Amino acid sequence: MKKHKFFPLALTPIAVSILIMNTKAVLAFNITSSPNSSDFLDAILGDTMGLNNFEISASGNPMAFGLFQDDPFGLDSGVVLSTGKVEDLPGVNTLDGTQLDSEGIPLRDLSTNFNGTCVPISETFSCESTTVNISFDVDDKIEKVFFNYIFGSEEFVEFGGKKFNDSFELLLNGQNLAKLSDGQAVSINNLIPNSEDVMSFHSDYINNPVGSQTQTKLDGYTQTLGFEGILNKNERNTLTIQITDIGDNQFDSAVFIQGRTLGTRPTPVTAVPEPNLWLGYLSLGAIAYLYKQRNL
């Protein structure tokens, strides 16, 4: 593979200082792999008045569950489920699928294959799933349950409109209530119907190109979305959170659930910052500059 030389940008001391602080912020985004169900539940439960006797179970690779802090989306903290290793999600996006290897296969930052079984569905396959089931009792005064989340993927944007339609489901008593702002299900193809037509991209979609300041390797993600489901009163209710690789076991997808938002009162949804390409390139220049100074 042909190698390219990297020429760092010329930066003033003030710019370097700003970017050092930005680099520290980069390092702050942290995900810890945590298959411990009680830790998972503690991290997402908010105001649960009227809900009792919580039980939680999970299925999937242990490395696909985690706790996050200081994320770049503005959620602050919470839990993350992925079709790959959650600890790989933080970092700089260096590959967006437009670069190919010697065999013409797209290069990617996030592509863990846990060797899960793929089952035929329609004209494609359902492969690895990461699933959490939360059951709880509901009293006669509570009507709804809420929480906030963000869906992201390495499939964006080049596999939009194709068979690699990774999906995210929130099933409340068997009914999928994971919806985009226009009521469509949360999936790659509903966010990017046609990878070659920018005008077709969903308004909930945020692209995270190579060189951006946003500190995740995911090639794209949604705005913060709010889940809202009607409960069955005086009954045992079950919430299933599931993310699935569709088409193959590669190109990871993930869902971030905002901490302390699963409960009977909605948490205000805040806008996700748009990736800042200029600062992203500047940050790369600053890192190269500091590396050069250190090795003089």
PLY file of the C-alpha trace (Angstrom):
ply
format ascii 1.0
element vertex 296
property float x
property float y
property float z
element edge 295
property int vertex1
property int vertex2
end_header
0.00 0.00 0.00
1.34 3.42 -0.94
2.26 5.55 2.06
1.65 9.27 2.21
3.76 11.77 4.09
1.99 13.91 6.67
2.90 17.59 6.92
1.74 19.17 10.20
0.04 22.55 10.16
1.87 25.59 11.46
0.24 26.57 14.76
0.60 29.50 17.07
1.30 28.79 20.78
-2.29 29.85 21.58
-3.68 27.41 19.04
-1.47 24.66 20.41
-2.69 25.38 23.95
-6.32 25.24 22.84
-5.75 22.00 21.02
-3.93 20.44 23.96
-7.07 21.09 25.99
-9.10 19.62 23.14
-6.86 16.56 23.12
-7.52 16.11 26.85
-11.22 16.24 26.08
-10.65 13.54 23.47
-9.08 11.30 26.08
-12.02 11.90 28.43
-14.47 9.85 26.33
-14.29 6.47 27.97
-16.07 3.16 27.51
-15.53 0.25 29.86
-16.65 -3.21 28.81
-19.13 -4.30 31.48
-21.34 -7.37 31.03
-22.43 -7.04 34.68
-26.23 -6.75 34.55
-26.61 -4.92 37.87
-24.13 -2.22 36.79
-26.03 -1.84 33.52
-29.34 -1.40 35.32
-27.94 1.03 37.90
-26.52 3.21 35.13
-29.77 3.76 33.21
-32.52 3.83 35.85
-33.93 7.28 36.56
-37.23 8.15 38.22
-38.90 4.74 38.49
-41.80 5.65 40.77
-44.56 3.11 40.16
-42.15 0.51 38.76
-40.87 -2.29 40.99
-39.05 -5.62 41.14
-36.62 -5.06 38.28
-34.93 -8.09 36.75
-32.37 -7.97 33.93
-30.80 -10.56 31.65
-28.50 -10.26 28.65
-27.33 -12.30 25.66
-24.45 -11.69 23.31
-20.68 -11.40 23.54
-19.55 -9.89 26.89
-17.33 -7.41 25.02
-20.43 -5.96 23.33
-21.79 -4.37 26.55
-20.32 -1.33 28.28
-20.61 1.79 30.38
-19.62 5.15 28.89
-18.71 8.59 30.24
-18.01 11.99 28.70
-19.28 10.99 25.28
-19.11 13.39 22.30
-22.89 13.34 21.78
-23.89 15.24 24.91
-25.44 12.30 26.77
-22.80 12.58 29.54
-22.94 8.93 30.66
-24.91 5.74 30.28
-24.73 2.27 28.72
-23.76 1.12 25.25
-24.56 -2.02 23.26
-22.70 -2.89 20.08
-22.40 -5.61 17.47
-18.64 -5.35 18.08
-16.27 -4.45 20.91
-17.60 -1.39 22.76
-14.09 -0.39 23.87
-13.19 0.20 20.20
-15.85 2.91 19.71
-13.95 5.94 21.13
-11.18 7.48 19.05
-10.56 9.37 15.84
-12.43 8.32 12.71
-9.67 7.51 10.23
-11.53 5.24 7.80
-14.96 5.86 6.29
-15.29 3.01 3.81
-14.11 5.04 0.81
-10.59 3.59 1.04
-10.13 0.07 -0.34
-7.57 -2.63 0.33
-5.71 -4.51 -2.40
-8.73 -6.79 -2.92
-11.18 -3.91 -3.27
-12.70 -4.38 0.19
-13.53 -1.17 2.14
-11.18 -0.46 5.04
-12.86 0.31 8.37
-12.11 1.28 11.97
-14.88 -0.84 13.51
-15.43 -4.37 12.30
-15.46 -7.08 14.95
-16.61 -10.56 13.96
-17.73 -12.56 17.00
-18.42 -15.52 14.68
-22.13 -15.52 15.43
-24.56 -17.59 13.39
-26.29 -15.85 10.48
-29.94 -16.77 9.86
-31.62 -16.11 6.49
-34.28 -13.37 6.54
-35.95 -12.22 3.33
-33.10 -11.54 0.85
-30.34 -11.14 3.45
-29.19 -12.51 6.83
-29.67 -11.68 10.50
-26.34 -12.21 12.21
-24.92 -11.23 15.60
-27.31 -9.65 18.09
-26.64 -7.99 21.43
-29.71 -8.08 23.65
-30.81 -6.89 27.09
-34.17 -7.83 28.65
-35.51 -5.78 31.57
-38.66 -6.95 33.37
-40.56 -5.00 36.03
-43.93 -4.67 37.74
-46.14 -1.65 37.02
-48.71 -0.26 39.45
-52.12 1.17 38.52
-51.01 4.84 38.41
-48.22 4.69 35.82
-48.93 4.89 32.09
-45.62 5.31 30.24
-41.90 4.55 30.35
-39.23 6.72 28.70
-35.52 7.00 27.89
-33.12 8.66 25.42
-30.69 7.03 23.00
-28.42 7.47 19.96
-27.85 4.90 17.21
-24.60 4.87 15.23
-22.81 2.64 12.75
-19.75 1.95 10.66
-22.12 0.95 7.83
-22.75 4.64 7.04
-22.93 5.95 4.43
-21.65 3.61 1.73
-23.95 0.70 2.64
-27.15 2.71 2.86
-29.93 1.21 0.73
-28.18 -2.18 0.58
-28.61 -5.55 2.30
-26.36 -4.61 5.24
-29.29 -2.99 7.04
-28.18 -3.12 10.69
-31.08 -2.37 12.99
-31.94 -1.31 16.52
-35.09 -2.41 18.30
-36.78 -1.39 21.55
-39.50 -3.92 22.21
-41.98 -3.10 24.96
-44.00 -6.22 25.60
-43.11 -7.41 22.11
-43.88 -4.19 20.20
-40.97 -2.34 18.57
-41.11 1.32 19.60
-37.64 2.39 18.43
-38.57 5.12 15.97
-36.97 7.98 14.11
-38.57 11.42 14.38
-40.92 10.63 11.47
-42.02 7.27 12.89
-39.80 5.01 10.80
-37.91 2.13 12.42
-34.28 2.77 13.38
-32.12 1.14 10.70
-29.32 1.91 8.26
-31.59 2.02 5.21
-34.18 4.30 6.80
-31.44 6.78 7.67
-29.54 6.44 4.36
-31.98 5.19 1.67
-29.49 5.94 -1.11
-25.80 6.35 -0.35
-25.25 8.32 -3.57
-28.05 10.84 -2.98
-27.32 13.21 -0.10
-30.78 14.73 -0.43
-32.28 11.36 0.56
-30.46 11.26 3.92
-32.78 11.38 6.92
-32.90 14.62 8.92
-32.04 12.63 12.07
-28.72 11.52 10.54
-25.36 13.14 11.39
-22.35 12.25 9.25
-18.99 11.84 10.99
-16.36 12.06 8.22
-12.67 11.31 8.46
-10.87 14.25 10.06
-13.76 15.36 12.24
-13.31 16.48 15.82
-16.01 14.13 17.13
-14.20 11.48 19.10
-15.81 8.29 17.89
-14.80 5.98 15.08
-18.44 5.55 14.05
-18.95 6.91 10.52
-22.35 8.36 11.43
-25.03 8.47 14.09
-28.43 9.92 14.88
-29.61 12.89 16.79
-30.67 12.01 20.35
-33.96 10.15 20.07
-36.55 9.67 22.77
-38.25 6.36 23.52
-41.81 6.43 24.81
-43.93 3.35 25.49
-47.37 2.71 26.99
-47.21 0.24 29.88
-49.58 -2.51 30.89
-50.86 -1.46 34.31
-50.90 -3.92 37.21
-48.86 -6.38 35.17
-45.33 -7.60 34.61
-43.82 -5.66 31.67
-40.72 -6.51 29.63
-38.45 -4.12 27.74
-36.07 -5.68 25.21
-33.14 -3.63 23.89
-31.50 -5.22 20.86
-29.00 -4.28 18.17
-28.31 -6.61 15.26
-25.80 -7.06 12.44
-27.72 -7.60 9.20
-26.16 -9.08 6.08
-22.88 -10.12 7.68
-20.93 -10.08 10.97
-18.84 -7.05 10.03
-19.01 -3.24 10.20
-20.14 -2.60 13.79
-23.22 -0.69 14.90
-23.93 0.61 18.40
-26.60 2.22 20.55
-25.89 4.62 23.41
-28.59 4.86 26.09
-28.44 8.00 28.19
-27.87 7.33 31.87
-30.64 7.92 34.42
-33.31 8.35 31.71
-35.10 4.99 31.92
-38.13 5.78 34.03
-41.62 7.18 34.24
-40.72 10.80 33.49
-39.22 12.01 30.18
-35.76 13.62 30.16
-35.39 16.61 27.79
-33.61 15.70 24.57
-30.63 17.90 23.70
-29.25 18.45 20.20
-26.11 16.54 19.24
-23.21 18.80 18.14
-22.34 18.61 14.46
-18.83 17.28 13.72
-16.31 20.12 13.31
-14.03 19.22 10.43
-11.84 22.33 10.68
-11.00 21.72 14.31
-10.55 18.04 13.52
-7.84 18.77 10.96
-6.34 21.36 13.29
-6.22 18.82 16.11
-4.37 16.35 13.90
-1.90 19.10 13.09
-1.44 19.89 16.77
-0.79 16.27 17.65
1.81 16.02 14.86
3.40 19.26 16.04
3.63 18.08 19.66
5.03 14.73 18.56
7.72 16.48 16.53
8.66 18.77 19.45
8.90 15.82 21.81
11.28 14.02 19.48
13.58 16.91 18.65
0 1
1 2
2 3
3 4
4 5
5 6
6 7
7 8
8 9
9 10
10 11
11 12
12 13
13 14
14 15
15 16
16 17
17 18
18 19
19 20
20 21
21 22
22 23
23 24
24 25
25 26
26 27
27 28
28 29
29 30
30 31
31 32
32 33
33 34
34 35
35 36
36 37
37 38
38 39
39 40
40 41
41 42
42 43
43 44
44 45
45 46
46 47
47 48
48 49
49 50
50 51
51 52
52 53
53 54
54 55
55 56
56 57
57 58
58 59
59 60
60 61
61 62
62 63
63 64
64 65
65 66
66 67
67 68
68 69
69 70
70 71
71 72
72 73
73 74
74 75
75 76
76 77
77 78
78 79
79 80
80 81
81 82
82 83
83 84
84 85
85 86
86 87
87 88
88 89
89 90
90 91
91 92
92 93
93 94
94 95
95 96
96 97
97 98
98 99
99 100
100 101
101 102
102 103
103 104
104 105
105 106
106 107
107 108
108 109
109 110
110 111
111 112
112 113
113 114
114 115
115 116
116 117
117 118
118 119
119 120
120 121
121 122
122 123
123 124
124 125
125 126
126 127
127 128
128 129
129 130
130 131
131 132
132 133
133 134
134 135
135 136
136 137
137 138
138 139
139 140
140 141
141 142
142 143
143 144
144 145
145 146
146 147
147 148
148 149
149 150
150 151
151 152
152 153
153 154
154 155
155 156
156 157
157 158
158 159
159 160
160 161
161 162
162 163
163 164
164 165
165 166
166 167
167 168
168 169
169 170
170 171
171 172
172 173
173 174
174 175
175 176
176 177
177 178
178 179
179 180
180 181
181 182
182 183
183 184
184 185
185 186
186 187
187 188
188 189
189 190
190 191
191 192
192 193
193 194
194 195
195 196
196 197
197 198
198 199
199 200
200 201
201 202
202 203
203 204
204 205
205 206
206 207
207 208
208 209
209 210
210 211
211 212
212 213
213 214
214 215
215 216
216 217
217 218
218 219
219 220
220 221
221 222
222 223
223 224
224 225
225 226
226 227
227 228
228 229
229 230
230 231
231 232
232 233
233 234
234 235
235 236
236 237
237 238
238 239
239 240
240 241
241 242
242 243
243 244
244 245
245 246
246 247
247 248
248 249
249 250
250 251
251 252
252 253
253 254
254 255
255 256
256 257
257 258
258 259
259 260
260 261
261 262
262 263
263 264
264 265
265 266
266 267
267 268
268 269
269 270
270 271
271 272
272 273
273 274
274 275
275 276
276 277
277 278
278 279
279 280
280 281
281 282
282 283
283 284
284 285
285 286
286 287
287 288
288 289
289 290
290 291
291 292
292 293
293 294
294 295
